[in-house]
Amino acid sequence: MTAEHWGDQDDHLSPHQTAVIVGTGLAGGNAAATLREEGWRGRIVMLGDEPGIPFGRPPLSKTYLRGEEGLGGWLVKPAEWYGDSGVELRTGVTVQGVDTKLKQIALRGGDTVAYHKLLLCTGGQNRRLDLPGADMPGVYHLRTLAESDAIRRAAQPGARAVIVGMGFIGSEVAASLRQLGLEVTAVLSGTAPLAAVVSNQVGEVMAGIHRGHGVQLVTEDQVAGFEGTRQLERVVTAKGARIECDLAVVGIGIEPAVEAFRGGQIALDNGILVDETCRTNAPDVYAAGDVANHLHPVFGRLRVEHYNNAEKQGRAAARAMLGDLRPYDDIHSFWSDQYEHKLEYVGFARAWDQIVIRGSLAHTQFLAFYLVKGVMKAALGLNRGGDPEVDADGELRACQRLIRARTALSEATLADDQVDLGSLAAVAGGSDPGR
């Protein structure tokens, strides 16, 4: 598409305006594509500190880490699209602040970039351990392509690895390293992998899966330090365990990347605060992706750190910049692949007062429903339920509709495999997932 055709349907947008996107990850890439394809006729400038073009990160802990897949299928757009579409992609630059009154972005080194519309997609940064030896060679984190490459180089068959934390990244890396032939020990503060997100009951199923594949789980403990002369040799825990190892991967979550905006005019609280249309408190400033603490019409205020949200919210924020102020009301979803098992999750539940199981925990094929006063807030499928992003008739897609409807449901109804969830959703009147 040539420049004179950009924005044929949105001629009210001036070709002299500049949209700046801070962040060159998945949310930023989808926002840039949506802006150009749906009507922005002026400049689009993307600023990011990581090298390369926008892509999705899920393979970094799974198929890419194991050497089974490249990243070509995970690119938001091919490299040539950015130049062909007039999107200025500036990598290796660091944003130091935003002046919302002058509408200027300050870069390290003294340069500034002016904007008419600004989208902040700075994502997150790995939490770090403030422990002895935490920075020594052999201790790894995983978020970037370079970090995944470094772990892959160290992941030689027969090597001994310690995983610190068994959230989604830790669990996926543990599975990948076992599949690569490493000995794996995981240290976690809870009783089971993922228990804080999926419950102790489901967490125990995940623990059984990992143990069945040879992972040693050190539960209800935490790492106290890393030891070695020139290279990591062992991990020491608070309860006194000394685990000999060749590498360790720390996966204890991320923090929203907001350092550049502290002390400025943009409101922060567990990320960048945005309303239901991705707008911040500052005029013409928006946020999306891992960094955005957004107001959701079903769940209230929340910040979501998953692929599907970054992709969809990046697009929604771009449309808001183009004047489409419909609420971003996606019923969130994410997935995790571990060994031969696939976990799918829809909705959002920080807490629940009841969990109902449909199917068999023992056979690792079930749905789990997370309820508050009988109302479904989230649902999880392990090896069951269908991909809610593509399977319109799947059980988890029906759960998204039930979550949106906010109708009280009985335990007996949810647990009964003879009761069709799609029919329940139709009766409840929940609409299909939003934009």
Rosetta blueprint (number, residue, H / E / L):
1 M L
2 T L
3 A H
4 E H
5 H H
6 W L
7 G L
8 D L
9 Q L
10 D L
11 D L
12 H L
13 L L
14 S L
15 P L
16 H L
17 Q L
18 T E
19 A E
20 V E
21 I E
22 V E
23 G L
24 T L
25 G L
26 L H
27 A H
28 G H
29 G H
30 N H
31 A H
32 A H
33 A H
34 T H
35 L H
36 R H
37 E H
38 E H
39 G L
40 W L
41 R L
42 G L
43 R E
44 I E
45 V E
46 M E
47 L E
48 G E
49 D L
50 E L
51 P L
52 G L
53 I L
54 P L
55 F E
56 G L
57 R L
58 P H
59 P H
60 L H
61 S H
62 K L
63 T L
64 Y L
65 L L
66 R L
67 G L
68 E L
69 E L
70 G L
71 L L
72 G H
73 G H
74 W H
75 L E
76 V L
77 K L
78 P L
79 A H
80 E H
81 W H
82 Y H
83 G H
84 D H
85 S L
86 G L
87 V E
88 E E
89 L E
90 R E
91 T E
92 G L
93 V L
94 T L
95 V E
96 Q E
97 G E
98 V E
99 D E
100 T L
101 K L
102 L L
103 K L
104 Q E
105 I E
106 A E
107 L E
108 R L
109 G L
110 G L
111 D L
112 T E
113 V E
114 A E
115 Y L
116 H L
117 K E
118 L E
119 L E
120 L E
121 C L
122 T L
123 G L
124 G E
125 Q E
126 N E
127 R L
128 R L
129 L L
130 D L
131 L L
132 P L
133 G L
134 A L
135 D L
136 M L
137 P L
138 G L
139 V E
140 Y E
141 H E
142 L L
143 R L
144 T L
145 L H
146 A H
147 E H
148 S H
149 D H
150 A H
151 I H
152 R H
153 R H
154 A H
155 A L
156 Q L
157 P L
158 G L
159 A L
160 R E
161 A E
162 V E
163 I E
164 V E
165 G L
166 M L
167 G L
168 F H
169 I H
170 G H
171 S H
172 E H
173 V H
174 A H
175 A H
176 S H
177 L H
178 R H
179 Q H
180 L L
181 G L
182 L L
183 E E
184 V E
185 T E
186 A E
187 V E
188 L L
189 S L
190 G L
191 T L
192 A L
193 P L
194 L L
195 A H
196 A H
197 V H
198 V H
199 S L
200 N H
201 Q H
202 V H
203 G H
204 E H
205 V H
206 M H
207 A H
208 G H
209 I H
210 H H
211 R H
212 G H
213 H L
214 G L
215 V L
216 Q E
217 L E
218 V E
219 T L
220 E L
221 D L
222 Q L
223 V E
224 A E
225 G E
226 F E
227 E E
228 G L
229 T L
230 R L
231 Q L
232 L L
233 E L
234 R E
235 V E
236 V E
237 T E
238 A L
239 K L
240 G L
241 A L
242 R E
243 I E
244 E E
245 C L
246 D L
247 L E
248 A E
249 V E
250 V E
251 G L
252 I L
253 G L
254 I E
255 E E
256 P E
257 A L
258 V L
259 E H
260 A H
261 F H
262 R L
263 G L
264 G L
265 Q L
266 I L
267 A L
268 L E
269 D L
270 N L
271 G L
272 I E
273 L E
274 V E
275 D L
276 E L
277 T L
278 C L
279 R E
280 T L
281 N L
282 A L
283 P L
284 D L
285 V E
286 Y E
287 A E
288 A L
289 G H
290 D H
291 V H
292 A E
293 N E
294 H E
295 L E
296 H E
297 P L
298 V L
299 F L
300 G E
301 R E
302 L E
303 R E
304 V L
305 E L
306 H L
307 Y H
308 N H
309 N H
310 A H
311 E H
312 K H
313 Q H
314 G H
315 R H
316 A H
317 A H
318 A H
319 R H
320 A H
321 M H
322 L L
323 G L
324 D L
325 L L
326 R L
327 P L
328 Y L
329 D L
330 D L
331 I L
332 H L
333 S E
334 F E
335 W E
336 S E
337 D E
338 Q E
339 Y L
340 E L
341 H E
342 K E
343 L E
344 E E
345 Y E
346 V E
347 G E
348 F L
349 A L
350 R L
351 A L
352 W L
353 D L
354 Q E
355 I E
356 V E
357 I E
358 R E
359 G E
360 S E
361 L L
362 A L
363 H L
364 T L
365 Q E
366 F E
367 L E
368 A E
369 F E
370 Y E
371 L E
372 V E
373 K L
374 G L
375 V E
376 M E
377 K E
378 A E
379 A E
380 L E
381 G E
382 L E
383 N L
384 R L
385 G L
386 G L
387 D L
388 P L
389 E L
390 V L
391 D L
392 A L
393 D L
394 G L
395 E H
396 L H
397 R H
398 A H
399 C H
400 Q H
401 R H
402 L H
403 I H
404 R H
405 A H
406 R L
407 T L
408 A E
409 L L
410 S L
411 E H
412 A H
413 T H
414 L H
415 A H
416 D L
417 D L
418 Q L
419 V L
420 D L
421 L H
422 G H
423 S H
424 L H
425 A H
426 A H
427 V H
428 A H
429 G L
430 G L
431 S L
432 D L
433 P L
434 G L
435 R L
